[in-house]
Amino acid sequence: MSTPSRSGTATVRANDVDLGVESFGRENDPLVLLVGGTTMLSWPDALCEQLAAAGRRVVRYDLRDSGTSTTLDPANPAYDLRDLAADAAALVAELGVRTAHLGGVGVGGMVAQVAALDHPDVFSQLTLVGTRPVAPGPVDPDLPDHDSAVMAGLFTRPMPDWTDRDAVAAFAAEGAGLLGDDPEQARTTAARIWDRTASSDPAVHEANQLGMVFSRIDCAPRWRERLGELIVPTLVVHGRADPFFPVGNGEALAAEIPGARLLVLDDMGTALRHTAAIQVAAAMLAG
């Protein structure tokens, strides 16, 4: 039996845009498609490798206007949430298969929910990590909003020079402490995102690092009321220490999606940690 391999990054044309992708595992194994939140590096290497070693073909990808995907004007995106959901469905077809297990983290989890609802014949399983069932902006009264003290600490910090790799990495590490994340993992990931950003435009670097574009797209109409339509096996993963989307958001998702399983990680904040790769991979495979 051949050893599952990790390919280099590439771009795939899907839904009339170029999407940056990276693959792990054997091409003929069942596909796990991982939506970036907003870049593919929201999904740790270790998790992708665990899934590939267990017999899955793993493809993680960058959303539009992030990473190596088509980047036009992150400040004025000319597409909406349902376009991003259609990207995911089109990418499955371009990868040469009919169905896939779809994973989404953070804002990518919003894309994944809508993709599974709008394209039920394409996605056979769902994993939602650190996300919530409503769009950016005012939250539903029964859902916990961002921790106000943490948000104040995050957004009152001076912005770095987005063209300075070391400054951007240090900025990410500092913010990680507020978000319950591993500062060194955040530093390394930010540097990798910076390296993968082809443009020298500071606005593009900022968009890649902070996912600013997602708050600017049209996310209407609401989809929370449709969650009961989901009939695919669903895993919801959430950090108990997440101040950005507090754990009540994950609990609501798991309660409203029929048969969903909830995995709460006590030491996780906003980001998936490398150290949780074995546990999260096992939960994804158990579905």
Buried (B, 14 or more C-beta within 10 A) or exposed (E): EEEBEEEEBBBBEBBEBBBBBBBBBBEEBBBBBBBBBBBBBBBBBBBBBBBBBBEBBBBBBBBBBBBBBBBEBBEEBEBBBBBBBBBBBBBBEBBEBEBBBBBBBBBBBBBBBBBBBBBEEBBBBBBBBBBBBBBBEEBBEEBBBBBEEBBEBBEEEEEBEBEBBEBBBBBBBBBBEBBBBBBEBBBBBBBBBBEBBEEEBBEBBBBBBBBBBBEBBEBEEEBBEBBEEBEBBBBBBBBBBBBBBBBBBBBBBBEBBEEBBBBBBEEBBBBBBBBBBEBBBEBBBEB
